[in-house]
Amino acid sequence: MGQVRFREADTADARVLWSTKHEAIDGLVTGEYTDAELEAWTPDSGAISDFRRAIDSDPFDVLVAEADGTTVGYGVLNRSEARIDAVFIDPEHSRQGIATSVMRQLESRAAWTVSTN
């Protein structure tokens, strides 16, 4: 895998972000969640429009992680709350430090948001 790069999401990313979340949840094999919890957490295809709205919404920063031109994960910062709302990594790219990098990027943005308000 090449170097991971970060960029702001745009509405054209909605479907791949939905897919990334779906794959990440399907890839959970920890036994820590019940089937009902996983099902409730897994978005149906109707959620793609929710992704588009979040990407276009001022309170949210949606950060895409890419390697070799492929989306490998994403994270969401709720700027109005200075809170990280989501981090999902494609299971094929897990355990490579991508989630940690996404978290650091979002934490840095949250700190900047708090310091400028």
Rosetta blueprint (number, residue, H / E / L):
1 M L
2 G L
3 Q L
4 V E
5 R E
6 F E
7 R E
8 E E
9 A L
10 D L
11 T H
12 A H
13 D H
14 A H
15 R H
16 V H
17 L H
18 W H
19 S H
20 T H
21 K H
22 H H
23 E H
24 A H
25 I H
26 D H
27 G L
28 L L
29 V L
30 T L
31 G L
32 E L
33 Y L
34 T L
35 D H
36 A H
37 E H
38 L H
39 E H
40 A H
41 W H
42 T L
43 P L
44 D L
45 S H
46 G H
47 A H
48 I H
49 S H
50 D H
51 F H
52 R H
53 R H
54 A H
55 I H
56 D H
57 S L
58 D L
59 P L
60 F E
61 D E
62 V E
63 L E
64 V E
65 A E
66 E E
67 A E
68 D L
69 G L
70 T E
71 T E
72 V E
73 G E
74 Y E
75 G E
76 V E
77 L E
78 N E
79 R L
80 S L
81 E L
82 A L
83 R E
84 I E
85 D E
86 A E
87 V E
88 F E
89 I E
90 D L
91 P H
92 E H
93 H H
94 S L
95 R L
96 Q L
97 G L
98 I H
99 A H
100 T H
101 S H
102 V H
103 M H
104 R H
105 Q H
106 L H
107 E H
108 S H
109 R H
110 A H
111 A H
112 W H
113 T H
114 V H
115 S H
116 T H
117 N L
